[in-house]
Every structure is written in C-alpha cells, then in structure tokens.
C-alpha cells in the first residue's frame, strides 16, 4: 500500500502498552497510526485532522471519556467509524449491544470490543468498517 | 473441587441437555480462588417448575430463558428478586435487545447469553458469573466480619489486574508470532515493557495485601511502643537504591526517644509509602526531607519533597482508592493507586491526622500526626 493511500487510525488509550501494541499491528496491516493517551490529546488532534477511523478506550481521564470522544467525533463527521474498547463491562455484567436501534441511539460508536480481544478480531472489524 | 449448582430453565429439551453437557466438563479458576469451580446442572422446562425446584434446593446460578410457555423469564426473575433468593441469574434471550437487557438488569440479572450461542460463548458467560459469585462471597464474608469492602472496589481491582495481563498477552503474542523478526535483540524494548508490567502487578498485589491486612488483622496483640526514628531510618535504607537511581538526595532529621503505640509494621507501611511517593513523584536531582519530632502530645512525621507537586483538584482525590494522579508530569510513573489510601486508613486507625500541602512544580509536604506513646 503506497504512502499516499494509507488510511489514518486514531488510537486513544491511557495504557502506554495498548498504544505500543496497537501501533505495531496497525502499521503491520498498512495503516497509519496516531496514538494519544488522553481525551484531551485526542481532541487536539481532531481540531486539525480527520482520521479514517478511531479506536477509543472507554475510561481515560473520566469513566466515560470514550463515549464523550466518540460523540465529538460523530458530531464533527458522522462518517468516521468509531470502535470503543474497554475492560469495564465484564465486571459490571453488562454487554453493550450495537445491533439494534435502541443500542445505537445510546452508544455513539460503530463497534464495541471487550479488552482482551484478539488482534485478528480487531483487524476484521477495521476491515469491515474501512477496508 | 467445589461444584456450583446450576439450574437450566428452558422449554427446549435440546438446549437444556446441550448446556448440561457442555458445563459438566467445564471448570473455572480465578487468581484469588483457593480451588476451581466445577458445575452440576439440573433442568427445568418451565418457570413454574424452576421455582418449585428452587424452593427445595437453592441453585447458585440460574440460566433462564426469557421465552417460556407459562410465566416468562422476567417474571421468574422478579419472583426471585422479591423473595430475595440468593441466585445469580443469567438470561438467555433469542434477541439481546438493550431494552430487555436494561429491564432484566433492573430485576437483578447478572448476564445475558444471546441465543443461539456457541459452547465457547456459554463457557465465557459462566466464567463471568462464577467470578462474580466468587467476588460476592468474598465481599459477603468480609461484611460478616464487619469489614466491608465494596463490590466496586473489587471490580476496579479486577480491571487493574486485567490491564497488565492484556498488555503481557499482547507482547507475548508479538513474540510468539516473531513479529519483530528472528533477532532477540529487537525484542529488548517490549521485553522491558513486559517486566515493567509484571513489576507493577507485583506491587499492586503487595499493596493489596497491606490494604486487606490493615482492615482484617487483630491489631491489639501486636501493638507495642515503637521507636519512630528507628522505623524512619529503616524506611530510608529501603528506598535508598531507588533514590540513588533517580539521583535524589534524602535527608532525615529525627529526635531520639520519640514513641508511638502501634503495630511496627503499620508505621513501616506509612514511611515506605510516603518515601516512595516523595522519590517517585520527584525530578532528577530533587530532594526529600524527612523529619520526626515530638510536638506536645503528638508525634509529627514530615515528608517533604521539591518534586512535581499537585494542584488543589488532585489533592482532593488523593486518598481515594485506586486514584493515581494522571497528568503530563506524572507520565511513566507507576503505582497501584492504593498507597495513600492505606496510609490514610492507618492514620485513622491510630486516631491520627494527615495533612498535605502541595504546589505544582514546587513539591509536596505530607504530615502525619499521631498521638505520642
């Protein structure tokens, strides 16, 4: 894939290792990875640029940073697909469901991944969303 | 191995026997558990039959289909909740709509298993429920001893334990796949990260032991007249390797013959936490001053640093569990987020006071005031 056609993926997560691991895989799959470790940094980036896709951790500065960020991205450009990843739902016993209208109304994201997901799973989701 | 009793409620015999078959050979283990859990399944074809069986032998877990011939799943759930029956219920729903999920969650359901499900999905739901059940048991046994630890604490804890595991797994997979080639040297950086996460996890577990111990142990027996200056000197020698590494100068001014009545280990925990924070949240070439003196009826322990400091907002949440101040200045500093909540709790136990003064980029001063012994 040539440099000019590379698609950009914004990754926001406050765990430095998630950023390292995701950057490695995204680049391996031919994407350009922009990694930030806070909602604030992500918002700074979004003021100037539009990524082709965003992968957001749910809990960063606040418990719902990912939702807030996702909302802002969709407000800026509803066409940018958003994946929210988190480890919280397991403990709470609640799964988010994006397959129906009600779920989509509440959760402003295109896909939801529970942390501990496999890279192949992420790759499939990304390919489905942006090719 | 303990067997958890599961009642499978579904009107389709094939699903019931399928679930029983899958779970009969399945076991769950969890880091804090003494032994694995296995499963013993019984089956009911209607809600009414299920409630009858529950009345004679209470199951630990119920896998409940929502669509049943007589009363439906939600109604069964409501009876269970109204009768305050201690059963973890997972709803099996053919379509997992958020609406039913929300309703069932209000009525006490712990999980949802969307139908059709694969054996792996069923097992992962059961793992989750067994884990919740286990956490609930710990929480309850602590409550029974009058030592309540909130469920939320455990859920945050499990999050804190999972993050390093996810990171380690991610790196291990990169190594397994030889993502960086055949030369081991190219893996040095990620191996370093792995060790750092392992160390973080070790510290978390150690802090967790302190955190639990100070709440549970019988302190009376171990209280003695503790020489505070001596404990301070010991803590200083413990932290010295780290301070040398970070080029931070530590000084101690301690009056002799200053005593408190306390378990010696508690005093050590206070010093170790305050000193390690003063060194960690410092800057290259910084200074830490420790002083111990008697002021009237009290012993005052001061730990002052000229490190990165905190603003008002950061100070206000400082003593909460799992709080770690996150900003550009604290980047790369690791910790469990339990240290100061432990210090605070210990100070409270001895009817002492803790005071903090801090300014960003200027440093912090912690004062622990304990009744002199």
Interface residues (C-beta under 8 A of the other chain):
Chain A: X14 X15 X16 X17 X18 X20 X21 X24 X28 X37 X38 X61 X87 X88 X90 X91 X92 X93 X94 X95 X96 X97 X99 X100 X102 X103 X106 X115 X116 X119
Chain B: X95 X96 X97 X98 X99 X101 X105 X110 X111 X112 X128 X129 X132 X154 X155 X158 X159 X162 X163 X165 X166 X167 X169 X170 X171 X173 X174 X179 X190 X193 X197 X326 X331 X332
